[in-house]
């Protein structure tokens, strides 16, 4: 669990590195908000491209070998990030990092399913993902302070070193299952047919609709747009932005660890999911509808957004209940396709909205960011509606 959390945490660090470094990178490379949004989405575009082959590989060769091999790509991509001279090079470098991290969280899902069963597997996954939020903590104040000391390029090189060390630990310590997996050999064609079976599973569309926006709305704010908002609207420098981002991401593990209690309080997993989505949407709606928020109010709402965003792990657990063990990898990555598609699209959407307002004295007006937050709130409401109203599968666990 610790190694899965560490590898997933490094993926979180890489995907969120623009939150603290984005304004400095944009200033040096002359990037407009739309270009920064595009660079922020490159990581998720890579995840989207990789999910189907990653799912098949997880079921065929297991998490240990797959993640260790992909970590080499992440290391090379981080080196390329530190060397980028323009927005195109930075986009390609982040795409390579995204490929290298494309199996990290899904490997945690598969390992949880193989080492535990039922509610214990959900608890293990929740704790693993909560621990992994340490990567987001590193992407806030620590990364910002490191950039003040070494520059943003030096900070990127340090993330490459962390990835190399984690790859060695992963290869040394991870085992795919507590005992050898007894299964018949599966041809590549049979594996592809299994992928089609996953797509045809009843009850999957409602999970895909929710997962399309559940994590992506929070990640779009934390990983890309929180720092520019705090810089342009509230005038925060790199160090203070890092502190604000630290307060935000501290809410993520707290919200995740509270999920079992929230499910019991709500009475069912779907009620907890819908309630979490609407609570997050309410935080975004307040940011959109309340002009002139003081700094403390803005940070409180941004932190509340993160605190209420633990519910996507319940969607992952519900998805896992739909499929047998030998299809765990393909099931997990199919659901993750929706997440990474949303995580690639929403930063672009917000970038286009924010960029529609011209700069005034070198900064974007508050109205630009309020419009972006409003679009994310609407997306979450639509996702929650689809999750609540689309047909459910006949085969579900008692908690659903």
Buried (B, 14 or more C-beta within 10 A) or exposed (E): BEBBBBBBBBBBBBBBBBBBBBBBBBEEBEBBBBBBBBBBBBBBBBBBBBBBBBBBBBBBEBBBBBBBBBBEBBBBBBBBBBEBEEBEBBBBBBBBBBBBBBBBBBBBBBBBBBBBEEBEBBBBBBBBBBBBBBBBBBBBBBBBBBBBEBBBBEBBBBBBEBBBEBBEBBBEEBEBBEEEEEEEEBEEEEBEEBBEEBEEBEBBBBBBBBBBBBBBBBBBBBBBBBBBBBBBBBEBEBEBBBBBBBBBBBBBBBBBBBBBEBBEEBEEBBBBBBBBBBBBBBBBBBBBEEEEBEBEEBBBBBBBBBBBBBBBBBBBBBBBBBBEBEBBBBBBBBBBBBBBBBBBBBBBBBBBBBBBBEEEEEEBBBBBBBBBBBBBBBBBBBBBBBBBEBEBBEEBBEBB
